[in-house]
């Protein structure tokens, strides 16, 4: 696997912390002007529970969301999730 070329990223200047933050993810996306359907890719252990909470927060807002569980953190797994 080759390294990607050098590129510039603009990182948001907002940092959200605190209790109940998972329920605020849809609001964060709205603030950053991120729109459209949501795909959450998660592992099958601890991150799955967190991802399910985020999935619920989008669903409660009526935002189409799909949660896909992968076996490992790899490009191949992500490609499978996207198809």
C-alpha positions as CSV (number, residue, x, y, z in Angstrom):
1,X,0.0,0.0,0.0
2,X,1.4,3.4,-1.0
3,X,1.2,6.5,1.2
4,X,-1.2,9.1,0.0
5,X,0.3,12.3,-1.5
6,X,0.8,15.3,0.7
7,X,-2.4,17.1,1.2
8,X,-3.9,19.9,3.3
9,X,-6.7,19.4,5.8
10,X,-8.7,22.1,7.5
11,X,-9.5,20.9,11.0
12,X,-12.6,22.2,12.7
13,X,-11.8,24.6,15.5
14,X,-14.5,23.3,17.7
15,X,-13.9,20.7,20.4
16,X,-17.0,19.3,22.1
17,X,-16.6,17.4,25.4
18,X,-18.8,16.4,28.3
19,X,-21.5,14.0,29.4
20,X,-24.0,13.1,26.8
21,X,-21.7,14.0,23.9
22,X,-22.7,11.0,21.8
23,X,-26.3,12.3,21.5
24,X,-24.8,15.6,20.2
25,X,-23.1,14.1,17.2
26,X,-25.9,15.1,14.8
27,X,-25.8,18.7,16.0
28,X,-22.0,18.7,15.5
29,X,-22.4,17.6,11.9
30,X,-25.1,20.3,11.4
31,X,-22.7,22.9,12.8
32,X,-19.9,21.8,10.5
33,X,-22.4,21.8,7.5
34,X,-22.1,18.0,7.0
35,X,-25.3,16.8,5.4
36,X,-26.7,13.7,3.9
37,X,-27.1,10.1,4.9
38,X,-24.8,8.7,7.5
39,X,-22.6,5.6,7.4
40,X,-21.0,4.5,10.7
41,X,-18.3,1.9,10.5
42,X,-17.5,0.2,13.8
43,X,-15.5,-2.7,15.2
44,X,-17.4,-5.5,16.9
45,X,-16.4,-5.0,20.5
46,X,-16.3,-1.8,22.6
47,X,-16.7,0.6,19.7
48,X,-19.9,-1.2,18.6
49,X,-21.8,0.0,21.7
50,X,-20.6,3.6,21.2
51,X,-21.5,3.4,17.5
52,X,-25.0,2.1,18.4
53,X,-25.6,5.2,20.6
54,X,-24.5,7.5,17.8
55,X,-26.7,5.6,15.4
56,X,-29.7,6.1,17.7
57,X,-28.9,9.9,18.0
58,X,-29.1,10.3,14.2
59,X,-32.2,8.1,13.9
60,X,-34.0,10.2,16.6
61,X,-33.4,13.3,14.4
62,X,-34.8,11.5,11.4
63,X,-31.4,11.3,9.6
64,X,-30.9,8.2,7.5
65,X,-28.1,6.2,9.1
66,X,-26.6,2.8,8.6
67,X,-24.2,1.0,11.1
68,X,-21.8,-1.5,9.6
69,X,-19.6,-3.7,11.8
70,X,-16.2,-4.7,10.5
71,X,-13.8,-7.4,11.7
72,X,-10.6,-5.3,11.5
73,X,-9.4,-1.8,10.8
74,X,-8.3,-2.1,7.3
75,X,-8.9,-0.5,3.9
76,X,-10.3,-3.8,2.7
77,X,-12.9,-3.9,5.4
78,X,-13.9,-0.3,4.7
79,X,-14.2,-1.0,1.0
80,X,-16.5,-4.0,1.8
81,X,-18.6,-1.8,4.1
82,X,-19.1,0.8,1.3
83,X,-20.4,-1.8,-1.2
